[in-house]
Amino acid sequence: MSDAISKNSAKSASSFDEGFDGRAEIITAWSRGLAPDPALTVSAWADRYRFLSSRASSEAGRYRTDRTPYMRGVMDALSPGSSARRIVFMKAAQVGATEAGNNWIGYCIHQAPGPFLGVQPTTDLAKRLSQQRIEPLIDESPELRALILPSRSRDSGNTVLAKKFAGGQLVLTGANSAVGLRSMPARYVFLDEVDAYEGDVDGEGDPVALAIARTRTFGHRAKVFLVSTPTIKGLSRIEREFEASDQRRFFVPCPHCGLSQWLKFERLKWTSGEPASAAYHCEACDQPIAEHHKTAMLSAGEWRATATPADPHCVGFHISGLYSPVGWLGWADIAREWEAAQGDDAALKAAKNTLLGETWQERGEAPDWQRLYERREDFAPLVPMCGLILTAGADVQHDRIEVDIWAWGRRLTSALVEHIVLEGDTSREEVWGKLTALLGQTWRHENGARMRIARLAIGRTIRRGVKLWKVSVAVFKSETYRFLRLDRPTDEELAADTPFPDGFMHLPKSVTAEWVKQLVAEQLVTVRDRRGFSKLEWRQMRERNEALDCRVYARAAAWLLGIDRFDDAKFEALEEELRVAAEDEARPVDQRGVTPTTAPVRRSEWLGRRDKWF
């Protein structure tokens, strides 16, 4: 028998040596599988193979890492030769981070293939990234075009959200899709703009944790890249990740004294009202550094760790807009935007996040309830002229449902139209019938039109536990307090047609002092988590806070309707609808038709209508 086996083996070897169809392809595939990861770094690959398309870049042509030298260290940490497994990048807007991630994608497809998961805040943004960035990345690179068949080819494996290539597949998904996050094992995970992710996706947990869990089977060969512009201190994912890293800063030399230092906003100085005079002052010699020195400074810069992480394989990078290369965001631009933001917390927050790549510290103290009570206005139950959409927030207690109806207009201006308490045992049907009837009611607009509630969001308890609605509660509470601190224009200013500030909250005289106290019943405090990191939490400072909860739910309902993204054309359309409705209301009843009534809905049906109400 052994002799027969030897003869067969010899015959097979002879056939292989003689050649057959597909022999070269098999040898190539074996060679690729047995070869170690390449020594080529991501930055070197990008300089050699990457071309920027005019569709996706303002500077089309060959990619040059020297244009943004600080990105070399970030990209090289993504290379297989680096021991880093978790790479964190907290950054200002428009510093080249997304392009670095795209370079990593191209590198992995070409040089170190494996399953790659790219996550954007939403599936729609993932599609946009694919069409505006990934497709041009492939189209402009002959090496990548050869590995990924055109989408029009039959069985190409090339779709908007999935690109197959030899040895792996690129899958793009949104952090709002639990299915997409657990779709496959992944050696590489690119998590872009993580501060915009939901806290809990489809009830399955944190989307970042879900995505990273995909890498477990790859062990030390896996790499995770977390990128974001930060948001609010204590709530920012990217800040927490950066603080857990070795916290690298990009040190650049002073052109006057040579001291290496990382750039800080407080060292950027200019004459008030003259942002064009902005210059960076060295922290050693205090000499002003003109912006034309920046190119040489960046070329000579280097990343230095400023902390010791618990995980030696976790590296973190931080870059601000001060490092933006000449021709992009200038120091004078930063000074101009910072001056323009003064006196406006929302603008300052945006400047802190996008210009400096730093978190915004919300003021944790509650607004003074007495000042709010004194500034109440006489408009309810009419919807004031600023109101274009009605939403409602309902807070469920065991013996009642409290409902607040809010009107929303341009620039997130809002007005409380009515506060309603529906008495009744919420474990029984009667009170839910009252809530149903409320949805059938209308409120008169100041122009004469009748308005219904466009969407209602409800917070409720259920037997054997609490059902948590996926609402950005902390963000909406912070926003509410920021809006409540806005000053009302004086009577003289209003007479001169001075507008109310963006986000101003109008409160009617019909609300009581107790309701106003409930609206400001919580405070933002700093606490430490189990790992010793500080974070901010909202803590209730008095027994009742139903007004604040109802406001948050109503705000969430408005957000879900898309009011934050409405443009002028949309608001003009809403105003026109109200004008037409007012004209219709002014006609005789027999010409208007009959308004249909709403049949009561049972409590069990309410609990099953989540998509409708929220």
Backbone hydrogen bonds, N-H to C=O, Kabsch-Sander energy under -0.5 kcal/mol:
donor,donor_aa,acceptor,acceptor_aa,energy
5,I,1,M,-2.3
6,S,2,S,-2.3
7,K,3,D,-2.2
8,N,4,A,-2.5
9,S,5,I,-2.8
10,A,6,S,-2.6
11,K,7,K,-2.4
12,S,8,N,-2.6
13,A,9,S,-2.8
14,S,10,A,-2.4
15,S,11,K,-2.2
16,F,12,S,-2.4
17,D,13,A,-2.5
18,E,14,S,-2.2
19,G,15,S,-1.2
23,R,20,F,-2.1
26,I,22,G,-2.1
27,I,23,R,-2.2
28,T,24,A,-2.3
29,A,25,E,-2.5
30,W,26,I,-2.7
31,S,27,I,-2.4
32,R,28,T,-2.3
33,G,29,A,-2.2
34,L,30,W,-2.2
35,A,31,S,-1.6
45,W,41,T,-2.3
46,A,42,V,-2.5
47,D,43,S,-2.2
48,R,44,A,-1.5
49,Y,45,W,-3.4
50,R,45,W,-0.6
50,R,46,A,-1.6
52,L,61,G,-4.0
56,A,53,S,-1.2
57,S,53,S,-1.3
61,G,52,L,-2.3
63,Y,50,R,-2.4
67,R,64,R,-1.7
68,T,65,T,-1.2
71,M,68,T,-2.4
72,R,69,P,-1.4
73,G,69,P,-0.5
74,V,70,Y,-0.7
75,M,71,M,-2.7
76,D,72,R,-2.7
77,A,73,G,-1.4
78,L,74,V,-0.7
78,L,75,M,-0.8
79,S,76,D,-0.8
82,S,79,S,-1.8
85,R,313,H,-2.6
86,R,313,H,-2.0
87,I,224,V,-3.2
88,V,86,R,-0.5
88,V,315,V,-2.6
89,F,226,L,-2.7
90,M,317,F,-2.6
91,K,89,F,-0.6
91,K,228,S,-1.9
92,A,319,I,-1.2
93,A,354,T,-2.3
100,A,96,G,-1.6
101,G,97,A,-2.0
102,N,98,T,-2.2
103,N,99,E,-2.5
104,W,100,A,-2.0
105,I,101,G,-2.0
106,G,102,N,-2.6
107,Y,103,N,-2.7
108,C,104,W,-2.6
109,I,105,I,-2.2
110,H,106,G,-2.1
111,Q,107,Y,-3.9
112,A,107,Y,-1.0
116,F,169,Q,-3.0
117,L,188,Y,-2.8
118,G,116,F,-0.5
118,G,171,V,-2.9
119,V,190,F,-3.2
120,Q,173,T,-2.5
126,A,122,T,-1.7
127,K,123,T,-2.2
128,R,124,D,-2.1
129,L,125,L,-2.7
130,S,126,A,-2.2
131,Q,127,K,-2.4
132,Q,128,R,-2.9
133,R,129,L,-2.6
134,I,129,L,-2.0
135,E,130,S,-2.9
137,L,133,R,-1.9
138,I,134,I,-2.2
139,D,135,E,-3.0
140,E,136,P,-2.3
141,S,138,I,-1.3
145,R,141,S,-2.5
146,A,142,P,-1.7
147,L,144,L,-0.9
148,I,144,L,-1.6
149,L,147,L,-0.5
153,S,150,P,-1.7
156,S,153,S,-1.4
159,T,157,G,-0.7
159,T,162,A,-3.5
163,K,170,L,-2.6
164,K,157,G,-1.4
165,F,168,G,-2.3
168,G,165,F,-2.3
170,L,163,K,-2.9
171,V,116,F,-2.8
171,V,169,Q,-0.6
172,L,161,L,-2.5
173,T,118,G,-2.3
175,A,120,Q,-2.6
177,S,174,G,-1.8
178,A,176,N,-0.5
181,L,177,S,-1.7
182,R,178,A,-1.3
183,S,180,G,-1.1
186,A,214,R,-2.4
187,R,115,P,-2.0
188,Y,115,P,-1.9
189,V,223,K,-1.9
190,F,117,L,-2.7
191,L,189,V,-0.6
191,L,225,F,-3.1
192,D,119,V,-2.4
192,D,190,F,-0.7
193,E,227,V,-0.8
194,V,227,V,-1.7
196,A,193,E,-1.7
197,Y,194,V,-1.6
201,V,205,G,-2.4
202,D,200,D,-0.6
204,E,201,V,-2.5
210,L,206,D,-2.2
211,A,207,P,-2.3
212,I,208,V,-2.5
213,A,209,A,-1.8
214,R,211,A,-1.4
215,T,212,I,-2.0
216,R,213,A,-1.1
218,F,215,T,-1.9
219,G,216,R,-1.3
221,R,218,F,-2.0
222,A,219,G,-1.5
223,K,187,R,-2.2
224,V,85,R,-2.4
225,F,189,V,-2.9
226,L,87,I,-2.9
226,L,224,V,-0.6
227,V,191,L,-2.7
227,V,225,F,-0.5
228,S,89,F,-1.9
233,K,360,W,-2.6
235,L,232,I,-2.1
236,S,232,I,-1.5
240,R,236,S,-1.6
241,E,237,R,-2.4
242,F,238,I,-2.5
243,E,239,E,-2.6
244,A,240,R,-1.1
245,S,242,F,-1.5
246,D,314,C,-0.5
248,R,316,G,-3.0
249,R,304,R,-2.4
250,F,318,H,-0.5
251,F,249,R,-0.9
251,F,302,E,-2.9
252,V,261,Q,-2.9
254,C,259,L,-1.6
258,G,254,C,-1.5
261,Q,252,V,-2.1
263,L,250,F,-0.5
267,R,264,K,-1.6
268,L,265,F,-2.0
269,K,267,R,-0.7
269,K,279,A,-2.5
271,T,274,E,-0.5
274,E,271,T,-2.8
277,S,274,E,-2.2
278,A,275,P,-2.0
279,A,269,K,-2.2
280,Y,289,I,-1.8
281,H,267,R,-2.6
282,C,280,Y,-0.5
282,C,287,Q,-1.9
286,D,282,C,-1.1
289,I,280,Y,-3.4
290,A,288,P,-0.6
293,H,290,A,-1.7
294,K,291,E,-2.1
297,M,293,H,-2.2
298,L,294,K,-3.0
299,S,295,T,-1.9
300,A,296,A,-1.5
301,G,298,L,-1.3
302,E,251,F,-2.0
304,R,249,R,-2.4
306,T,246,D,-1.7
306,T,247,Q,-0.9
307,A,246,D,-1.6
314,C,311,D,-1.9
315,V,86,R,-2.2
315,V,313,H,-0.6
317,F,88,V,-2.7
318,H,248,R,-1.4
319,I,90,M,-1.6
321,G,355,L,-2.7
323,Y,320,S,-1.6
324,S,321,G,-1.4
328,W,325,P,-2.3
330,G,328,W,-0.7
334,I,330,G,-2.0
335,A,331,W,-2.3
336,R,332,A,-2.5
337,E,333,D,-2.6
338,W,334,I,-2.4
339,E,335,A,-2.3
340,A,336,R,-2.2
341,A,337,E,-1.2
342,Q,338,W,-0.6
342,Q,339,E,-1.1
344,D,341,A,-2.0
348,L,344,D,-2.7
349,K,345,D,-2.6
350,A,346,A,-2.0
351,A,347,A,-2.3
352,K,348,L,-2.8
353,N,349,K,-2.4
354,T,350,A,-3.0
355,L,351,A,-1.9
356,L,351,A,-1.2
357,G,353,N,-0.8
358,E,352,K,-2.2
360,W,231,T,-2.8
362,E,360,W,-0.9
364,G,362,E,-0.6
372,L,368,D,-1.6
373,Y,369,W,-2.5
374,E,370,Q,-2.1
375,R,371,R,-1.1
376,R,373,Y,-1.1
377,E,507,L,-3.2
379,F,377,E,-1.1
382,L,379,F,-1.5
383,V,444,R,-2.5
387,G,384,P,-2.0
388,L,408,W,-3.5
389,I,408,W,-1.4
390,L,452,R,-0.5
391,T,406,W,-2.5
392,A,455,R,-2.0
393,G,404,D,-2.1
394,A,457,A,-2.3
395,D,402,E,-2.8
396,V,394,A,-0.5
396,V,459,G,-2.0
397,Q,395,D,-0.6
397,Q,400,R,-2.9
400,R,397,Q,-0.6
401,I,422,L,-2.1
402,E,395,D,-2.5
403,V,420,I,-3.3
404,D,393,G,-2.2
405,I,418,E,-2.6
406,W,391,T,-2.9
406,W,404,D,-0.6
407,A,415,A,-3.1
408,W,389,I,-2.5
409,G,413,T,-2.6
412,L,409,G,-1.0
413,T,410,R,-2.0
414,S,504,F,-2.2
415,A,407,A,-2.0
416,L,506,H,-2.3
417,V,405,I,-3.0
417,V,415,A,-0.6
418,E,405,I,-1.2
420,I,403,V,-3.3
420,I,418,E,-0.5
422,L,401,I,-3.0
422,L,420,I,-0.5
423,E,421,V,-0.8
424,G,399,D,-2.4
426,T,398,H,-1.7
428,R,425,D,-1.9
433,G,429,E,-1.7
434,K,430,E,-1.5
435,L,431,V,-1.6
436,T,432,W,-2.1
437,A,433,G,-2.4
438,L,434,K,-1.8
439,L,435,L,-1.3
439,L,436,T,-0.5
440,G,436,T,-0.7
440,G,437,A,-0.9
441,Q,438,L,-1.3
443,W,451,M,-2.5
445,H,449,A,-3.7
446,E,383,V,-2.3
448,G,445,H,-2.3
451,M,443,W,-2.7
454,A,390,L,-3.1
455,R,390,L,-0.8
457,A,392,A,-2.6
459,G,394,A,-3.0
462,I,465,G,-1.3
465,G,462,I,-1.1
467,K,460,R,-0.7
468,L,466,V,-0.6
469,W,467,K,-0.6
471,V,469,W,-2.1
473,V,471,V,-2.5
476,F,472,S,-2.6
477,K,473,V,-2.6
478,S,474,A,-2.3
479,E,475,V,-2.4
480,T,476,F,-2.4
481,Y,477,K,-2.4
482,R,478,S,-2.1
483,F,479,E,-2.6
484,L,480,T,-2.4
485,R,481,Y,-1.2
486,L,483,F,-1.3
494,L,490,T,-2.7
495,A,491,D,-2.2
496,A,492,E,-1.2
497,D,494,L,-1.8
498,T,493,E,-2.8
503,G,411,R,-1.2
504,F,501,P,-1.9
506,H,414,S,-2.9
506,H,504,F,-0.6
509,K,377,E,-2.1
511,V,508,P,-1.4
516,V,512,T,-1.9
517,K,513,A,-2.3
518,Q,514,E,-2.1
519,L,515,W,-1.7
520,V,516,V,-1.0
520,V,517,K,-0.5
521,A,518,Q,-1.4
523,Q,539,R,-2.3
524,L,364,G,-1.7
525,V,523,Q,-0.6
525,V,537,E,-2.9
527,V,535,K,-3.3
529,D,533,F,-2.7
532,G,529,D,-1.8
535,K,527,V,-3.2
537,E,525,V,-2.8
539,R,523,Q,-2.9
539,R,537,E,-0.5
541,M,521,A,-3.4
542,R,521,A,-0.7
548,L,518,Q,-0.6
549,D,545,N,-2.0
550,C,546,E,-2.8
551,R,547,A,-2.0
552,V,548,L,-2.3
553,Y,549,D,-2.3
554,A,550,C,-2.5
555,R,551,R,-2.6
556,A,552,V,-2.5
557,A,553,Y,-2.3
558,A,554,A,-2.0
559,W,555,R,-2.4
560,L,556,A,-2.5
561,L,557,A,-1.5
562,G,558,A,-0.6
562,G,559,W,-1.2
563,I,558,A,-2.0
565,R,562,G,-1.8
566,F,563,I,-0.8
571,F,567,D,-2.1
572,E,568,D,-2.7
573,A,569,A,-1.9
574,L,570,K,-2.1
575,E,571,F,-2.4
576,E,572,E,-2.1
577,E,573,A,-2.2
578,L,574,L,-2.1
579,R,575,E,-2.0
580,V,576,E,-2.6
581,A,577,E,-2.5
582,A,578,L,-2.2
583,E,579,R,-2.0
584,D,580,V,-2.3
585,E,581,A,-2.3
586,A,582,A,-1.4
587,R,583,E,-0.6
587,R,584,D,-1.0
591,Q,588,P,-1.6
592,R,588,P,-0.5
592,R,589,V,-1.4
593,G,589,V,-0.9
599,A,597,T,-0.5
605,E,602,R,-0.6
606,W,602,R,-1.9
607,L,603,R,-2.1
608,G,604,S,-0.6
608,G,605,E,-0.6
609,R,605,E,-0.5
609,R,606,W,-1.5
613,W,609,R,-2.1
614,F,610,R,-2.7
